[in-house]
Amino acid sequence: MREFNQSQWAKTEFAQEYRDNADIYVIERRRLLNILRLFYVHFLKNRRKKSILDLGCGDGIIMHELLKLDGSISATLLDGSADMLKNAKDRLKQFENIRYIQASFQEVLRKNVFEKQYDFVVSSLAIHHLTLKEKKALFRKIYNHLYPEGYFVNIDCILAPTETLEQWYLALWEEWIHEKKESAEIENDYFGDIIRRYKENKDNKPDTLKDQINALEEIGFKDVDCFYKYGVFAMYGGRK
């Protein structure tokens, strides 16, 4: 794992470009957000107190979707980028009981960044920047900072288990981007290069869904499963 300040996400222009076009880049992004809302309503909304941690929060869209459902949430948002946290603060300025932590995953793994327990830990399109060994260490830290019966859900890029499947998954991604470009009447070819850039970006270290689910189960998570999957994008998690 490279230090955060050496990654592309530390660059304001790169992060801004992703925020502006995330619905084009990420297959079924809006559906994934809706499934996360449904997950929260089914498993967590009726709890008296809800403390939620968003790891790699970006511009705060995940927490915004949850706070619209339940304003009683006590939220903690963590990101390595000061620019991302500023955007998250702007998005969530009408909500209360929110804490912001500027810290990279390197810092999370090296020291005790979390000062409390949580009912729900969520992450979106951030953990794939870690190696499998680092993912396992992060999953264990998440487990240790969950209340009993607390949940962890990750929305992320995954590695296909075989080259044959990877080629199909990448073809699905290309088709998604093509359709989004057409519907938005985008004429430039910038988005057509996304898969090559994703594959060549050394910050990306996706692992197979199976390896990550096995890691959660080995740590002690229960009800571990993939909740949604479309090609290289998946939502998975479990319960403490």
Backbone as a ProteinNet text record, in pm:
[ID]
protein_1_A
[PRIMARY]
MREFNQSQWAKTEFAQEYRDNADIYVIERRRLLNILRLFYVHFLKNRRKKSILDLGCGDGIIMHELLKLDGSISATLLDGSADMLKNAKDRLKQFENIRYIQASFQEVLRKNVFEKQYDFVVSSLAIHHLTLKEKKALFRKIYNHLYPEGYFVNIDCILAPTETLEQWYLALWEEWIHEKKESAEIENDYFGDIIRRYKENKDNKPDTLKDQINALEEIGFKDVDCFYKYGVFAMYGGRK
[TERTIARY]
84.1	0	87.5	72.3	148.6	92.9	179.5	131.2	25.8	-75.3	-187.4	-141.6	-47.9	-5.8	69.9	103.7	167.8	68.8	-55.2	-156.6	-226.7	-297.8	-371.5	-483.3	-535.7	-648.6	-607.8	-479.3	-433.1	-436.2	-456.2	-459.7	-602.7	-621.1	-754.5	-826.5	-756.9	-822.3	-869.6	-788	-825.5	-948.8	-950.1	-1063.4	-1190.9	-1176	-1292.8	-1351	-1264.6	-1312.2	-1390.1	-1343.5	-1416.6	-1552.1	-1556.4	-1684.2	-1785	-1737.6	-1828.4	-1886.1	-1815.5	-1854.3	-1873.8	-1890.6	-1899.4	-2015.8	-2127.1	-2242.2	-2214.4	-2117.4	-2077.3	-1974.3	-1879.3	-1772.1	-1821.3	-1911.2	-1946.7	-2077.5	-2070.9	-2190.8	-2295.4	-2417.2	-2532.1	-2504.8	-2438.1	-2404.2	-2529.6	-2629.2	-2751.3	-2825.4	-2822.8	-2884.3	-2809.4	-2676.9	-2597.2	-2632.1	-2647.6	-2685.1	-2822.9	-2914.2	-3048.4	-3046.9	-2968	-2958.2	-2898.3	-2801.2	-2744.3	-2850.5	-2933	-3042.3	-3136.5	-3171.9	-3260.8	-3196.6	-3067.4	-2994	-3003.7	-2980.4	-2985.6	-3124.5	-3226.8	-3363.9	-3396.9	-3357	-3392.4	-3317.5	-3188.3	-3106	-3076.8	-3085.5	-3033.1	-3126.6	-3219.3	-3293.4	-3370.8	-3420.1	-3503.5	-3424.6	-3293.2	-3213.8	-3225.7	-3221.3	-3243.8	-3134.6	-3009.1	-2897.5	-2818.8	-2776.9	-2700.8	-2574.5	-2460.9	-2332.8	-2270.2	-2240.9	-2197.1	-2063.2	-1974.7	-1843.6	-1837.4	-1799.4	-1780.6	-1631.6	-1572.1	-1428.7	-1400.7	-1319.5	-1296.4	-1420.7	-1471.3	-1605.6	-1619.4	-1507.6	-1519.5	-1598.4	-1694.1	-1771.7	-1894.6	-1902.9	-2009.5	-2139.7	-2140.3	-2266.9	-2329.9	-2248.8	-2303.7	-2375.3	-2307.5	-2368.1	-2488.3	-2483.8	-2597.4	-2721.7	-2704.8	-2818.3	-2874	-2786.6	-2833.2	-2895.2	-2837.6	-2892.7	-3028.2	-3052.6	-3185.7	-3290.3	-3247.7	-3338.3	-3358.7	-3252.1	-3253.9	-3162.2	-3222.6	-3145.3	-3088.6	-3122	-3071.9	-2934.1	-2882	-2751.7	-2641.3	-2551.7	-2427.1	-2319.7	-2269.1	-2187	-2041.2	-1952.3	-1809.7	-1766.2	-1705.3	-1658.2	-1507.2	-1441.5	-1295.4	-1249	-1149.8	-1089.1	-948.3	-861	-724.8	-712.3	-815.1	-809.5	-883.6	-814.2	-877.5	-982.4	-954.6	-1049.2	-1178.7	-1166.6	-1285.2	-1367	-1299	-1370	-1440.3	-1378.4	-1444.6	-1573.1	-1568.1	-1688.5	-1793.8	-1750.9	-1844.6	-1911.5	-1834.5	-1890.4	-1993.1	-1964.3	-2058.8	-2188.1	-2175.6	-2292.9	-2380.1	-2315.5	-2386.9	-2408.6	-2397	-2399.8	-2531.6	-2642.2	-2770.7	-2792.6	-2698.1	-2714.2	-2625.7	-2665.6	-2591.6	-2526.4	-2452.3	-2388.3	-2296.6	-2212.2	-2118.9	-1976.3	-1889.2	-1747.1	-1666.6	-1562.2	-1478.1	-1335.4	-1275.9	-1138.1	-1059	-952.2	-863.2	-753.3	-759.5	-659.6	-661.6	-545.2	-534.8	-556.1	-575.3	-583.8	-451.9	-341.3	-212.2	-214.6	-267.4	-275.9	-373.7	-484.7	-582.2	-517.8	-434.3	-371.1	-256.5	-192.3	-74.1	-106.7	-216.1	-243.3	-393.4	-428.5	-567.7	-638.9	-687.2	-758.3	-899.8	-963.1	-1101.5	-1102.6	-1189.7	-1194.9	-1321.9	-1400.8	-1527.9	-1569.3	-1685.4	-1744.8	-1855.6	-1890.3	-1990.8	-2093.9	-2213.9	-2318.6	-2307.3	-2248.1	-2242	-2116.4	-2035.7	-1919.2	-1942.5	-1927.6	-1950.8	-1833.4	-1805.4	-1702.1	-1744.6	-1701.5	-1739.2	-1619.8	-1577.1	-1476.2	-1347.3	-1302.2	-1179.4	-1087.6	-1144	-1063.4	-984.9	-1026.9	-952.8	-813.5	-780.5	-645.5	-547.4	-597.1	-513.5	-479.5	-366.1	-334.4	-425.4	-429.6	-514.9	-472.9	-343.2	-295.4	-345	-338.9	-385.8	-537.4	-607.7	-753.8	-790.3	-722	-751	-726.2	-618	-588.2	-695.9	-743.2	-848.9	-979.7	-1012.8	-1135.3	-1132.3	-1016.7	-1005.5	-1024.9	-967	-983.3	-1129.6	-1196.1	-1339.2	-1416.8	-1387.2	-1456.1	-1438.4	-1318.4	-1289.8	-1358.2	-1398	-1463.4	-1613.5	-1668.1	-1812.9	-1872.9	-1990.2	-2066.7	-2111.4	-2138.3	-2199.7	-2327.5	-2345.6	-2457.4	-2442.8	-2326.9	-2301.7	-2267.9	-2280.1	-2261.1	-2150.3	-2088	-1991.8	-2036.9	-2040	-2074.8	-1972.5	-1921.8	-1826.3	-1878.9	-1881.5	-1910.9	-1777.9	-1739.5	-1604	-1582.2	-1466.5	-1420.4	-1361.2	-1382	-1325.8	-1249.7	-1168.5	-1093.6	-1169.2	-1186.7	-1252.9	-1167	-1228.1	-1149.8	-1073.2	-1111.1	-1039.7	-1026.3	-930	-909.3	-1029.2	-1089.5	-1207.5	-1320.8	-1347.8	-1455	-1417.4	-1290.9	-1249.9	-1276.2	-1247.7	-1271.8	-1419.7	-1505.9	-1649.9	-1692.1	-1642.6	-1679.3	-1635.2	-1516.7	-1468.9	-1550.4	-1597.1	-1685.9	-1818.3	-1869.4	-1991.5	-1969.2	-1853.3	-1820.3	-1812.5	-1748.5	-1740	-1878.3	-1965.8	-2101.8	-2177.9	-2160	-2225	-2181.5	-2051.9	-1999.7	-2050.2	-2052.1	-2101.2	-2246.8	-2329.8	-2471.3	-2488	-2408.5	-2417	-2373.7	-2268.4	-2223.6	-2331.8	-2396	-2501.4	-2619.9	-2662.7	-2779.7	-2750.9	-2624.9	-2586.4	-2537.8	-2535.7	-2489.8	-2348.5	-2261.5	-2120.3	-2045.2	-1977.3	-1910.7	-1762.1	-1696.1	-1552.8	-1528.2	-1407.2	-1374.4	-1301	-1306.9	-1233.2	-1276.3	-1406.2	-1456.8	-1427	-1402.6	-1373.3	-1240.4	-1159.1	-1026.7	-1022.2	-1137.4	-1140.6	-1084.8	-1114.5	-1071.2	-919.2	-858.9	-712.9	-651.6	-707	-653.6	-671.6	-785.2	-809.5	-708.4	-684.2	-593.1	-447.7	-411	-272.2	-241.2	-343.5	-323.9	-271.5	-150.5	-89.1	-155	-240.6	-313.5	-424.5	-464.6	-574.1	-519.6	-568.4	-522.3	-643.6	-735.7	-856.2	-822.3	-901.7	-890.2	-1023.7	-1022.5	-1145.9	-1247.6	-1371.7	-1479.5	-1464.7	-1428.7	-1412.6	-1306.9	-1193.1	-1086.6	-1130.7	-1206.2	-1248.2	-1358.8	-1449.2	-1552.6	-1489.5	-1393.6	-1322.9	-1251.5	-1192.7	-1122.4	-1218.6	-1336.6	-1436	-1478.8	-1500.9	-1543.6	-1433.8	-1308.3	-1197.1	-1183.6	-1213.1	-1203.9	-1315.2	-1430.4	-1540.4	-1673.3	-1679.1	-1805.8	-1905.8	-2033	-2141.9	-2225.9	-2313.6	-2402.5	-2324.1	-2205	-2120.4	-2174.2	-2188.9	-2240	-2212.3	-2230.7	-2233.7	-2379	-2406	-2542.6	-2585	-2487.4	-2516.4	-2385.8	-2396.5	-2276	-2313.2	-2231.1	-2246.1	-2105.3	-2057.3	-1922.1	-1817.9	-1736	-1628.6	-1672.5	-1800	-1850.6	-1939.1	-1916.1	-1989.4	-2014.2	-2117.5	-2145.7	-2146.1	-2064.5	-2055.6	-2031.3	-2048.2	-2023.6	-2070.8	-2085.3	-2128.2	-2158.1	-2189.6	-2232.5	-2136	-2112	-2028.3	-2110
-119.6	0	124.5	208.4	332.8	431.6	520.7	625.8	708.2	751.9	821.4	943.4	1018.3	1141.7	1115.4	987.6	951.7	895	875.9	818.5	928	885.7	982.1	1049.4	980	1036.4	1157.8	1179	1299.1	1421.6	1398.6	1508.6	1560.4	1688.8	1748.5	1728.1	1748.1	1735.9	1593.5	1495.5	1354.9	1320.5	1360	1330.2	1400.1	1524.7	1599.9	1535.6	1491.7	1429.7	1302.2	1225.5	1103.8	1138.6	1236.2	1275.6	1318	1392.5	1445	1334.7	1222.9	1121.3	982	973.1	842.4	759	822.4	746.1	683.3	736.4	675.5	565.4	591.4	495.7	367.3	378.8	264.8	202.5	76.8	6.5	2.6	41.3	34.7	106.7	220.1	291.6	330.4	380.5	422	302	189.3	67.8	20.8	27.5	-10.6	77.1	204.9	295.2	260.9	225.7	189.4	59.4	-38.6	-164.5	-138.6	-48.3	-13.8	48.8	135.7	194.4	85.5	-8.9	-117.2	-204.8	-228.2	-304.5	-234.3	-104.3	-27.8	-33.6	-12.4	-14.4	-150.3	-257.7	-392.4	-432.2	-400.3	-453.3	-353.8	-223.7	-128.5	-14.9	24.4	147.6	143.6	27.1	18.8	13.1	13.2	19.8	157.5	162.5	289.5	391.2	344.9	432.7	372.6	456	408.9	492.1	428.6	493.4	431.2	514.6	463.6	525.2	440.1	482.4	457.8	560.8	550.5	562.2	452.3	447.4	482.9	586.5	633.7	701.2	797.1	853.5	933.1	978.6	1061.9	1187.7	1217.5	1340.7	1321.7	1208.9	1189.6	1135.6	1084.5	1042.4	924.8	830.5	716.5	764	846.2	893.4	983.8	1057.5	1142	1057	946.7	858.2	800	764.8	706.4	811.4	930.6	1036	1084.4	1076.2	1110.4	1012.5	889.7	788.7	805.4	846.5	845.6	955.3	1065.7	1178.9	1159.3	1048.9	1024.3	957.3	928	861.6	951.1	890.1	954.1	906.5	995.9	956.6	998.3	910.2	941.9	914.9	1014.2	1000.4	1013.3	917.8	915.7	912.8	995.5	995.2	1052.6	1010.2	1062.2	1198.2	1239.4	1362.4	1476.8	1585.8	1703.5	1759.9	1751.1	1800.5	1718.7	1585.9	1502.1	1533.8	1549.8	1580.1	1715.4	1812.1	1942	1925.2	1846	1821.7	1747.3	1653.3	1581	1676.4	1765.9	1863.5	1952.9	1993.3	2075.8	1999	1871.9	1791.4	1767.3	1753.1	1712.1	1827.2	1950.1	2064.1	2081.2	2022	2036.8	1932.6	1838.2	1731.8	1756.5	1696.7	1710.6	1577.8	1580.3	1459.6	1392.9	1474.5	1422.6	1459.4	1361.1	1380.5	1344.8	1422.6	1399.7	1368.4	1266.7	1227.8	1225.2	1304.6	1294.9	1195.6	1079.4	975.1	880.2	834.6	736.2	596.6	498.5	360.7	315.7	372.2	341.1	378.5	498	542.6	457.8	419.5	333.8	202.5	145.6	17.4	29.7	146.1	161	201.6	272.1	323.2	322.4	361	356.3	486.5	490.7	609.4	613.9	496.9	490.4	495.3	578.8	595.5	535.6	467.1	417.1	292.6	239.4	126.3	177.1	95.9	136	24.7	66	-29.9	-73.1	14.3	-11.4	53.6	-23.5	29.4	3.2	106.5	95.5	157.1	104.1	161	144.5	236.2	230.5	266.6	170.7	191.2	252.2	196.5	244.5	130.9	23	-84.4	-160.9	-152.9	-224.3	-165	-57.1	-2.4	-74.3	-165.7	-240.1	-378.2	-431.9	-570.7	-661.3	-790	-881.6	-886.9	-887.9	-888.3	-765.3	-650.5	-526.2	-526.2	-580.5	-592	-672.1	-785.8	-869.7	-794.3	-718.2	-639.8	-534.3	-471.9	-372.3	-438.1	-552.5	-623.1	-658.4	-700.5	-735.1	-611.6	-500.2	-377	-333.9	-347.8	-315.7	-405.1	-533.9	-629.6	-589.1	-550.9	-514.9	-385.8	-304.2	-177.2	-178.2	-295.2	-309.7	-354.4	-300.9	-356.2	-497.3	-583.7	-712.7	-691.8	-771.6	-761.7	-643.8	-577.8	-472.1	-529.7	-447.4	-493.4	-415.3	-484.5	-422.8	-451.6	-348	-364	-288.3	-354.7	-293.1	-299.3	-184.2	-174.3	-149.4	-239	-224.2	-297.5	-269.9	-345	-477	-581.7	-711.3	-766.9	-866.7	-935.9	-1061.8	-1081.9	-1204.2	-1325.3	-1439.8	-1558.7	-1621.2	-1591.6	-1645.3	-1537.3	-1555.7	-1460.7	-1458.3	-1574.2	-1581.6	-1495.6	-1507	-1427	-1279.4	-1249.7	-1109.5	-1041.1	-1109.5	-1051	-1020	-1109.6	-1083.4	-967.6	-966.3	-858.5	-722.7	-718.1	-592	-551.8	-650.7	-621	-562.8	-616.1	-560.2	-416	-388.9	-252.7	-158.5	-203.7	-122.2	-90.6	-190	-169.6	-70.3	-79.6	15	158.7	178.5	312.6	363.8	276.1	315.1	362	287.2	323.7	453.9	473.5	596.6	717.3	699	807.7	846.2	745.8	772.8	844.3	796.5	856.8	999.7	1027.2	1161.4	1247	1188.4	1256.9	1311	1227.1	1262.3	1218	1312.2	1280.5	1249.1	1298.9	1272.9	1127.5	1081.9	940.8	918.8	1016	1005.1	882.3	856.6	745.7	609.7	609.4	483.9	423.9	502.3	457.8	413.7	410.1	388.1	251.7	148	13.5	1	54.4	51.3	128.3	244.6	323.8	252.6	185.7	109.1	-3.6	-75.8	-190	-146.9	-33.2	10.6	91.2	133.4	214.3	126.3	150.8	68	85.7	187.2	204.2	100.3	37.5	-60.2	-199.9	-264.4	-398.8	-486.2	-504.8	-582.6	-729	-791.2	-934.4	-1000	-1132.4	-1202	-1189	-1196.9	-1194	-1309.6	-1426.9	-1545	-1522.5	-1466.9	-1443.5	-1345.7	-1243.5	-1143.5	-1196.7	-1274	-1336.5	-1436.4	-1515	-1609.5	-1536.6	-1421	-1342.9	-1296.9	-1250.9	-1206.4	-1322.6	-1437.2	-1554	-1600.1	-1597.2	-1637.9	-1546.1	-1419.5	-1322.5	-1343.7	-1395	-1421.5	-1362.5	-1293.9	-1237.7	-1349.6	-1323	-1414.8	-1357.6	-1441.5	-1399.1	-1333	-1383.3	-1325.1	-1367.3	-1269.1	-1300.7	-1186.2	-1214.6	-1110.3	-1067.7	-940.8	-890.9	-843.8	-810.3	-769.4	-773.4	-808.5	-814.2	-791.1	-712.9	-689.5	-677.2	-783.8	-779.6	-760.9	-655.8	-632	-547.1	-515.7	-437.2	-524.2	-516.3	-602.7	-532.6	-580.3	-538.7	-664.2	-666.2	-783.5	-738.3	-830	-794.9	-901.7	-863.1	-957.9	-890.3	-974.3	-929	-979.3	-898	-941.4	-1029
0	0	0	-100.6	-105.6	-3.7	44.3	132	59.2	134.3	71.3	-7	47.3	-20.3	-149.5	-176.2	-302.1	-404.2	-362.8	-451	-530.4	-635.4	-717	-638.7	-535.3	-459.9	-378	-359	-289.8	-380.7	-511.4	-607.9	-621.6	-599	-598.9	-730.8	-842	-973	-1000	-962.1	-982.4	-900.7	-773.1	-685.7	-734.1	-778.5	-826.9	-951.9	-1041.9	-1165.9	-1135.3	-1037.7	-999.7	-940.2	-849.4	-788	-892.9	-992	-1093.9	-1182.5	-1195.3	-1293.8	-1234.7	-1103.8	-1038.2	-1089.6	-1124.7	-1174.6	-1310.5	-1383.1	-1510.3	-1485	-1397.1	-1371.7	-1306.3	-1208.9	-1124.2	-1172.7	-1211.2	-1258.5	-1147.9	-1181.9	-1090.5	-958.5	-964.6	-840.7	-763.5	-831.8	-763.3	-704.3	-774	-719.7	-594.7	-598.5	-482.5	-362	-384.1	-275	-220.7	-309	-264.7	-184.8	-228.2	-154.5	-16.1	-7.3	122.4	212.7	157.2	236.3	287.7	199.4	238.8	346.3	335.4	436.6	571.5	571.4	695.9	758.6	678.3	729.7	790.2	723.7	770.2	897.4	903.5	1012.4	1124.4	1098.5	1196.1	1236.3	1153	1179.2	1310	1349.6	1469.5	1599.4	1591.1	1713	1776.1	1907.8	1976.6	1945.1	1946.7	1914.8	1799	1707.9	1592.4	1573.9	1590.2	1567.8	1443.3	1343.1	1213.5	1175	1122.7	1073.2	923.3	848.4	702.8	674.1	626.9	599.6	453.8	432.1	296.2	243.9	319.7	297.8	169.3	109.8	-9.6	18.8	-67.1	-50.8	37.6	108.7	206.7	152.7	29.7	-29.6	45.2	93.9	167.5	294.3	372.6	496.6	469.5	361.1	325.4	299.5	229.5	202.3	332	425.9	552	643.3	647.7	732.7	683	553.6	502	552.7	578.6	633	783.1	851.7	997.8	1051.4	1089.6	1139.4	1278	1344.5	1479.7	1479.7	1363.2	1352.6	1409.5	1486.1	1525.3	1427	1344.2	1229.8	1246.6	1204.3	1194.4	1051.6	987.8	850.4	848.7	784.9	779.2	634.3	603.1	470.6	481.8	393.2	392.6	328.4	254	176.5	246.8	272.5	330.2	235.6	105.4	5.8	7.4	17.1	24.5	149.3	262	385.9	379	312.3	294.5	214.5	108.7	29.9	110.2	194.5	279.8	378.8	436.5	530.5	461.6	339.6	264.3	236.4	200.7	169.2	292.7	408.8	530.2	628.8	581.3	673.2	747	695.4	762.9	871.7	885.6	984.3	1106.1	1218.7	1343.7	1381.9	1493.2	1547.5	1445.3	1382.4	1282.2	1322.4	1315.2	1344.6	1221.3	1193.9	1077.8	1122.3	1060.8	1091.6	961.7	955.3	839.6	873.3	810.1	832.2	713.8	674.8	567.7	624.9	537.9	584.4	646.5	600.5	662.3	810.4	839	978.3	1057.4	994.8	1061.8	1103.6	1015.7	1044.6	1145.5	1148	1232.7	1375.9	1395	1529.4	1557.7	1678.8	1722	1684.4	1561.4	1513.4	1568.7	1583.7	1631.9	1784.5	1839.4	1984.1	2044.9	1964.8	2016.5	1939.9	1977.6	1909.5	1817	1718.6	1620.6	1600.7	1564.1	1528.2	1382.2	1301.8	1158	1103.2	1032	959.9	812.4	732	589	513.8	397	311.8	167	83.2	-58.3	-146.2	-226.6	-330.1	-275.4	-163.9	-101.1	-58.6	-6.5	51.2	-54.9	-181.6	-286.5	-310.6	-243.4	-253.8	-160.7	-77.4	15.4	-40.7	-0.2	-31.3	50.9	17.1	91.9	238.8	264.3	403.1	477	410.5	471.8	487.3	390.4	402.5	526.4	545.1	661.2	791.6	796.2	916.2	940.5	833	846.6	890	830.2	869.5	1018.5	1066.8	1209.1	1296.1	1254	1330.4	1330.8	1217.4	1210.2	1306.5	1304	1392.3	1538.6	1575.2	1714.1	1756.5	1659.9	1693.4	1662.1	1641.2	1628	1760.3	1792.4	1903	1865.4	1964.3	1932.8	1851.4	1748.7	1654	1558.4	1561	1464.6	1328.3	1224	1086.1	1015.7	921.5	830.2	687.1	603.3	462	378.1	275.8	184.2	41.6	-24.5	-167.7	-237	-330	-380.3	-512.8	-572.5	-689.2	-641.3	-718.9	-685.6	-805.1	-777.5	-881.5	-921.8	-1051.2	-1098.3	-1065.1	-1036.9	-999.7	-1114.7	-1239.1	-1354.9	-1460.8	-1549.3	-1658.7	-1752.3	-1777	-1864.9	-1811.3	-1681.6	-1621.2	-1618.1	-1594.1	-1591.1	-1725.2	-1833.6	-1965.4	-1985.6	-1937.3	-1949.3	-1859.9	-1736.3	-1643.8	-1697.5	-1757.1	-1813.1	-1935.8	-2011.4	-2125	-2075.6	-1964.9	-1905.1	-1862.8	-1807.2	-1762.9	-1883.6	-1989.2	-2111.2	-2165.6	-2167.7	-2217.9	-2131.3	-1999.1	-1907.2	-1937.1	-1950.9	-1977.5	-2111.9	-2212.6	-2344.4	-2336.7	-2266	-2253	-2176.6	-2070.7	-1992.7	-2076	-2157.2	-2243.6	-2343.5	-2400.9	-2499.4	-2435.6	-2319.5	-2255.1	-2209.1	-2173.1	-2129.7	-2245.6	-2367.1	-2488	-2471.9	-2417	-2400.4	-2525	-2590.2	-2716.2	-2700.9	-2594.6	-2583.9	-2543.9	-2569.9	-2547.5	-2416.2	-2325.9	-2200.5	-2121.7	-2116.7	-2036.6	-2099.9	-2229	-2295.2	-2254.3	-2185.2	-2144	-1997.8	-1931.4	-1787.8	-1748.1	-1825.8	-1786.1	-1792	-1898	-1906.4	-1789.8	-1758.8	-1648.4	-1514.6	-1498.1	-1374.9	-1360.9	-1469.9	-1464.5	-1443	-1498.6	-1490.3	-1364.3	-1293.3	-1172.7	-1059.2	-1014.3	-910.5	-774.6	-760.2	-634.8	-619.9	-730.8	-727.6	-702.3	-595.1	-559.1	-524.6	-619.2	-587.8	-561.1	-475.4	-449.3	-479.8	-490.7	-525.7	-412.8	-450.2	-352.5	-253.8	-304.9	-220.6	-113.4	-151.4	-54.2	54.3	16	113.7	205.3	151.1	233.2	329.5	280.2	368.1	481.3	449.3	551.3	660	621.2	720.1	809.8	749.1	827.2	922.6	877.4	963.1	1084.2	1065.8	1174.7	1276.3	1231.2	1322.8	1283.2	1170.7	1124.9	1095.1	1124.6	1094.4	980.1	926.8	816.9	704	678.9	573.8	437.2	349.1	215.7	121.2	-7.7	-109.9	-124.5	-101.1	-104.3	-243.3	-325.3	-463.3	-541.9	-669.1	-752.3	-897.6	-965.2	-1108.7	-1165.8	-1228	-1282.9	-1174.5	-1187.9	-1091.1	-972.5	-963	-850	-761.3	-631.5	-540.1	-407.1	-336.8	-199.9	-113.2	-10.9	75.4	219	313.3	452.5	547.1	675.5	776	908.4	1007.5	1140.8	1246.8	1347.1	1459.1	1553.9
[MASK]
++++++++++++++++++++++++++++++++++++++++++++++++++++++++++++++++++++++++++++++++++++++++++++++++++++++++++++++++++++++++++++++++++++++++++++++++++++++++++++++++++++++++++++++++++++++++++++++++++++++++++++++++++++++++++++++++++++++++++++++++

